[in-house]
Amino acid sequence: MPLHGKVLRLPGVYGPQADSSFLASAMRRDLVAPGVDLLDLCTGSGVLALHAARLGARVTAVDISRRAVASARLNAALARLPVSVHRGDLLSALPGRSFDVLVSNPPYVPAPSLSLPRRGARRAWDAGLDGRILIDRICDAAPVALRPGGLMLMVHSGFSCPEETVRRLGRLGLDAAISDRMTLPFGPVMRGRLSWLRERGLVPADMSREELVVIRARKD
């Protein structure tokens, strides 16, 4: 499902791209519906939070970036949608809270660093050597963030080992699977570090397209 209109964003805040629309389609199919309490982790510009609010959900959004939080709050105000936006490191911003649905489009691009960047545009996509620093943390947070019967939907790259995401969520007691796949040409971030990705064996020499996946997980 296409996302509604444009969003404003401060410099360095991730702009909605194919992965956002891909996850938005899964959200609509999985019946993000009026009245559900939904948490959007790593909200960025807030585009998925706005999408959920338009579907009728009661939406809480979180990002660690001050500029992302400001952008998401501005976009919610301009759209006249009741989205509550908080700044913090994942669930630390919402102690004791739980939700019916958790969605996330986190940073997931493998990067030549053992840690996450603390500033700059790369903060929106760099995620450590294997692209999993935040993916793993969100998986670990999901059992606490979700109410019984709750649903998690997360999008990330096929280069960030979706099978490990499914296994990790399974070990944590969630019923998880890859629900959606799509491929698209490499974008500017992937093209900009293609030599490094190939040197590490993450991208075959003859590959020019990236697979995106949606991970769907249910808490019993």
Rosetta blueprint (number, residue, H / E / L):
1 M L
2 P L
3 L L
4 H L
5 G L
6 K L
7 V L
8 L L
9 R L
10 L L
11 P L
12 G L
13 V L
14 Y L
15 G L
16 P L
17 Q L
18 A H
19 D H
20 S H
21 S H
22 F H
23 L H
24 A H
25 S H
26 A H
27 M H
28 R H
29 R H
30 D L
31 L L
32 V L
33 A L
34 P L
35 G L
36 V L
37 D E
38 L E
39 L E
40 D E
41 L E
42 C L
43 T L
44 G L
45 S L
46 G L
47 V H
48 L H
49 A H
50 L H
51 H H
52 A H
53 A H
54 R H
55 L L
56 G L
57 A L
58 R E
59 V E
60 T E
61 A E
62 V E
63 D E
64 I L
65 S L
66 R H
67 R H
68 A H
69 V H
70 A H
71 S H
72 A H
73 R H
74 L H
75 N H
76 A H
77 A H
78 L H
79 A H
80 R L
81 L L
82 P L
83 V E
84 S E
85 V E
86 H E
87 R E
88 G L
89 D L
90 L H
91 L H
92 S H
93 A H
94 L L
95 P L
96 G L
97 R L
98 S L
99 F E
100 D E
101 V E
102 L E
103 V E
104 S E
105 N L
106 P L
107 P L
108 Y L
109 V E
110 P L
111 A L
112 P L
113 S L
114 L L
115 S L
116 L L
117 P L
118 R L
119 R L
120 G L
121 A H
122 R H
123 R H
124 A H
125 W L
126 D E
127 A L
128 G L
129 L L
130 D L
131 G L
132 R L
133 I H
134 L H
135 I H
136 D H
137 R H
138 I H
139 C H
140 D H
141 A H
142 A H
143 P H
144 V H
145 A H
146 L E
147 R E
148 P E
149 G E
150 G E
151 L E
152 M E
153 L E
154 M E
155 V E
156 H E
157 S E
158 G H
159 F H
160 S H
161 C L
162 P H
163 E H
164 E H
165 T H
166 V H
167 R H
168 R H
169 L H
170 G H
171 R H
172 L L
173 G L
174 L E
175 D E
176 A E
177 A E
178 I E
179 S E
180 D E
181 R E
182 M E
183 T E
184 L E
185 P E
186 F L
187 G L
188 P H
189 V H
190 M H
191 R H
192 G H
193 R L
194 L H
195 S H
196 W H
197 L H
198 R H
199 E H
200 R L
201 G L
202 L L
203 V L
204 P L
205 A L
206 D L
207 M L
208 S L
209 R E
210 E E
211 E E
212 L E
213 V E
214 V E
215 I E
216 R E
217 A E
218 R E
219 K E
220 D L
